[in-house]
Amino acid sequence: MELLSVILLAIILDLLWGEPPSSIHPVVLMGRLIDFLKPHLLRYRNKSSGIILTVILLAVFTIPLYFILQLLQFSVIIYVLVAIFILFTTFAIKGLTDSVKKVKQQLNEDINLARQSVSHLVSRDTTDLSKEGLASAAVESLTENITDSVISPLFYTFFLGVPGAMAYRVINTLDAMVGYKDEINKDIGWFPAKLDDIANYIPARLTGILMVASAAFMGLDWRNSYRTMIGEARKTPSPNSGYPMAAAAGALGVRLEKKGVYTIGEGKNPLNPEIIEQAILLSQITIIFFLVISFIIYSGVIIVIT
């Protein structure tokens, strides 16, 4: 049951502290290593460069971690403390929700500040986005990243322990940095992008289903949430991000739109700061549902096998 204690305490640490300083954040270190290796690997000009990059990153950030945790098991207290901190760096609940709350507040005060904040959350140009467009982008970013930033790393923790969460974070970071189809990244980014799609396949769909359940718990339109998820999740370029986004759009009764790329939902309700608040609560309950169900299943499995 040590793993459950580690997960619970890591979540509490995240909620109290937020993200760790960049000087000790593994994702920042991953980014620096990618920036160092990328120019050398681009010389290969084929997809093997992405495979090599992925193998190196996984080896550097997961193999030493695995052996360190094994060595620390002579002391339960030291092992748990180190595991808590490492796991804490692989997900972001407070940071994600705080960034979206900031947009909600700025939409009521200064749209230009809101545009600037949203530009850090999404890749699209936010210069001329309306309040509705900014609210849509905020909800899209929040619901998509519930999978990437929370559910997926914790999902792999239950199966593979803390090294599993770190391995997922490596894959997701690689995708975020090189997983593009432009001329520079199309070869080196192909393998990381495909691996990220595979890694998020189950967690994204699980997040969507739990979001439908959360909508029912909140008294939102869970039937429309389910219909929208089933009918419109595949509209996004990503094979995964559309599931939580569509479930949220249906539950909230809004239309989420990235112009020229996709439109999800019917738009019964206006996109406004209050909708962002509802989306945050919906996402938080989704995370709670995931944790409660996972804790019950994990505890049951441990009891059975022991």
C-alpha positions in Angstrom: 0.0 0.0 0.0 3.1 2.3 -0.1 2.3 3.3 -3.6 -1.2 4.6 -2.6 0.4 6.7 0.2 3.0 8.1 -2.3 0.3 9.1 -4.8 -1.9 10.7 -2.1 0.9 12.7 -0.5 2.2 13.7 -3.9 -1.2 15.1 -4.8 -1.4 17.0 -1.5 2.0 18.4 -2.2 0.9 19.5 -5.6 -2.2 21.2 -4.3 -0.3 23.0 -1.6 2.9 24.0 -3.6 2.1 23.8 -7.3 4.8 23.1 -9.7 8.4 22.9 -8.5 11.0 25.6 -9.5 12.3 25.2 -13.0 15.8 24.7 -11.7 14.8 21.2 -10.3 11.9 20.4 -12.6 12.6 17.2 -14.6 10.6 18.5 -17.6 13.0 21.5 -17.8 16.0 19.1 -17.7 14.4 17.0 -20.4 13.9 20.1 -22.5 17.6 21.0 -22.2 18.7 17.5 -23.1 16.4 17.5 -26.2 17.7 20.9 -27.3 21.3 19.6 -26.9 20.7 16.3 -28.8 18.3 17.5 -31.5 20.9 19.3 -33.8 23.1 16.2 -33.8 20.3 13.8 -34.5 18.8 16.0 -37.3 21.8 15.1 -39.4 20.3 11.6 -39.9 17.3 13.0 -41.8 15.2 10.0 -41.2 12.8 8.6 -38.6 15.5 6.7 -36.7 16.6 10.0 -35.2 13.3 10.2 -33.3 13.7 6.6 -32.0 17.3 7.3 -30.9 16.2 10.5 -29.1 13.4 8.7 -27.3 15.5 5.8 -26.2 18.2 8.2 -24.8 15.7 10.3 -22.9 13.9 7.3 -21.5 17.2 5.7 -20.5 18.5 8.9 -18.8 15.3 9.7 -16.8 13.9 6.3 -16.0 16.6 3.7 -15.5 18.6 5.6 -12.9 15.3 6.5 -11.1 14.3 2.9 -11.0 17.6 1.8 -9.4 17.7 4.7 -7.0 14.3 3.8 -5.7 15.3 0.2 -5.4 18.4 1.2 -3.4 16.4 3.4 -1.1 14.1 0.7 0.0 16.3 -0.1 3.0 14.5 2.8 4.6 10.7 3.1 4.1 10.7 6.7 5.2 13.5 7.8 2.8 12.0 5.8 -0.1 8.5 7.3 0.4 9.8 10.9 0.7 11.9 10.6 -2.5 9.1 8.8 -4.4 6.6 11.5 -3.3 8.8 14.3 -4.6 9.6 12.5 -7.9 6.0 11.7 -8.6 5.0 15.2 -7.7 7.1 16.6 -10.6 5.3 14.4 -13.2 1.8 15.9 -13.0 0.2 19.3 -12.4 -3.3 19.7 -10.9 -2.8 23.1 -9.2 -0.8 24.6 -12.0 -3.3 23.6 -14.6 -6.4 24.8 -12.8 -4.7 28.0 -11.6 -3.7 29.0 -15.1 -7.3 28.6 -16.3 -8.7 30.5 -13.3 -6.4 33.3 -14.2 -7.9 33.5 -17.6 -11.4 33.6 -16.1 -10.5 36.5 -13.9 -8.8 38.4 -16.7 -11.8 38.0 -19.0 -13.8 40.1 -16.5 -11.1 42.7 -16.2 -8.8 43.1 -19.2 -9.2 41.1 -22.5 -5.7 41.9 -23.6 -4.3 40.3 -20.4 -6.5 37.3 -21.1 -5.2 37.0 -24.6 -1.7 37.0 -23.3 -2.4 34.3 -20.7 -4.3 32.1 -23.2 -1.3 32.4 -25.6 0.7 30.4 -23.1 -2.0 27.6 -23.0 -2.6 27.1 -26.7 -0.6 27.2 -30.0 -3.1 29.3 -31.9 -2.8 33.1 -32.4 -4.8 34.8 -29.7 -4.2 38.4 -30.8 -7.7 38.9 -32.2 -9.7 36.3 -30.2 -13.0 37.5 -28.8 -14.0 36.7 -25.2 -15.9 33.7 -26.5 -12.9 32.5 -28.4 -10.6 33.0 -25.4 -13.1 31.1 -23.1 -13.2 28.3 -25.7 -9.5 28.0 -25.8 -9.2 28.0 -22.0 -11.8 25.2 -21.7 -10.2 23.2 -24.6 -6.7 23.5 -23.0 -8.0 22.6 -19.5 -10.0 19.5 -20.6 -7.3 18.2 -23.0 -4.6 18.6 -20.4 -6.6 16.8 -17.7 -5.4 13.7 -19.6 -1.8 14.8 -20.4 -1.0 16.6 -17.1 -2.9 14.5 -14.6 -4.7 11.3 -15.6 -2.1 9.7 -17.8 0.9 10.1 -15.4 -1.1 8.8 -12.5 -2.6 6.0 -14.7 0.9 4.7 -15.4 1.9 5.1 -11.8 -0.7 2.5 -10.8 0.7 0.1 -13.3 4.4 0.8 -13.4 5.1 2.8 -10.2 6.9 6.2 -10.1 9.3 5.3 -13.0 6.2 4.7 -15.1 5.0 8.2 -14.5 8.4 9.6 -15.3 8.5 7.5 -18.5 5.2 9.0 -19.6 6.4 12.5 -18.8 9.4 11.8 -21.1 7.2 10.7 -23.9 4.8 13.6 -23.5 7.6 16.2 -23.3 9.2 14.8 -26.5 5.9 15.0 -28.3 5.4 18.6 -27.1 8.9 19.6 -28.3 9.4 17.7 -31.5 6.1 16.0 -32.4 5.3 18.3 -35.3 4.9 17.8 -39.1 6.9 20.8 -40.2 10.0 20.3 -42.4 12.4 20.3 -39.4 10.5 18.0 -37.1 8.6 15.7 -39.4 11.3 12.9 -39.2 12.6 13.3 -35.7 9.2 13.9 -34.3 7.4 11.0 -36.0 8.2 8.4 -33.4 7.6 10.5 -30.3 4.3 11.7 -31.6 3.1 8.1 -32.4 4.3 6.9 -29.0 2.5 9.7 -27.3 -0.7 8.8 -29.1 -0.3 5.2 -28.0 0.5 6.2 -24.4 -2.6 8.5 -24.1 -5.0 6.2 -26.0 -6.6 4.5 -22.9 -6.2 7.4 -20.5 -7.9 9.9 -22.9 -11.0 7.7 -23.4 -11.1 6.9 -19.7 -11.0 10.6 -18.9 -13.9 11.2 -21.3 -16.0 8.5 -19.7 -15.2 9.8 -16.2 -16.1 13.3 -17.4 -19.6 12.0 -18.4 -20.0 10.5 -15.0 -18.8 13.7 -13.4 -21.4 15.6 -15.4 -24.1 13.4 -14.0 -22.8 14.0 -10.5 -22.9 17.7 -11.0 -26.4 17.6 -12.5 -25.2 18.7 -15.9 -26.4 17.2 -19.2 -24.6 13.8 -19.0 -26.6 12.3 -21.9 -25.5 15.1 -24.2 -21.9 14.8 -22.8 -21.9 11.1 -23.8 -23.5 11.8 -27.2 -21.0 14.5 -28.0 -18.1 12.5 -26.9 -19.1 9.5 -29.1 -20.1 11.6 -32.1 -17.5 14.4 -32.2 -14.4 13.2 -30.4 -12.6 12.3 -33.6 -12.9 15.9 -35.0 -9.6 16.9 -33.5 -6.3 16.2 -35.3 -5.2 14.3 -32.2 -6.7 10.8 -31.9 -7.0 11.4 -28.1 -7.6 15.0 -27.1 -11.1 15.1 -28.5 -12.6 12.7 -26.0 -12.4 14.8 -22.8 -13.0 18.0 -24.9 -16.1 16.6 -26.5 -17.4 15.2 -23.2 -16.9 18.6 -21.6 -18.5 20.5 -24.5 -21.6 18.3 -24.3 -21.9 18.5 -20.5 -21.5 22.3 -20.5 -23.7 22.8 -23.6 -21.1 24.9 -25.4 -19.4 25.0 -28.7 -15.6 24.6 -28.6 -13.9 25.9 -31.7 -10.4 26.2 -33.2 -11.1 28.1 -36.4 -10.3 26.1 -39.5 -9.5 23.0 -37.5 -12.6 21.8 -35.6 -15.9 22.7 -34.0 -17.2 20.5 -31.2 -20.6 20.9 -29.4 -23.9 22.5 -30.2 -23.4 25.9 -28.4 -26.7 26.0 -26.4 -25.0 28.0 -23.7 -22.7 31.1 -24.1 -19.0 30.8 -23.6 -18.3 33.1 -20.7 -16.2 33.2 -17.5 -18.9 31.2 -15.6 -18.6 28.4 -18.0 -14.8 28.3 -17.3 -15.6 27.9 -13.6 -17.9 25.0 -14.4 -15.3 23.4 -16.6 -12.8 23.6 -13.7 -15.2 22.0 -11.3 -16.0 19.3 -13.9 -12.3 18.6 -14.4 -11.7 18.4 -10.6 -14.5 16.0 -10.0 -13.2 13.9 -13.0 -9.8 13.7 -11.3 -11.4 12.7 -7.9 -13.5 10.0 -9.6 -10.4 8.6 -11.3 -8.5 8.5 -8.0 -11.3 7.0 -6.0 -11.9 4.2 -8.5 -8.2 3.6 -9.0 -7.5 3.4 -5.3 -10.4 0.9 -4.8 -9.2 -1.3 -7.7 -5.6 -1.2 -6.7 -6.4 -2.0 -3.1 -8.6 -4.9 -4.2 -5.9 -6.3 -6.4 -3.3 -6.0 -3.6 -5.6 -7.8 -1.1 -6.3 -10.6 -3.6 -2.7 -11.3 -4.6 -1.5 -11.2 -0.9 
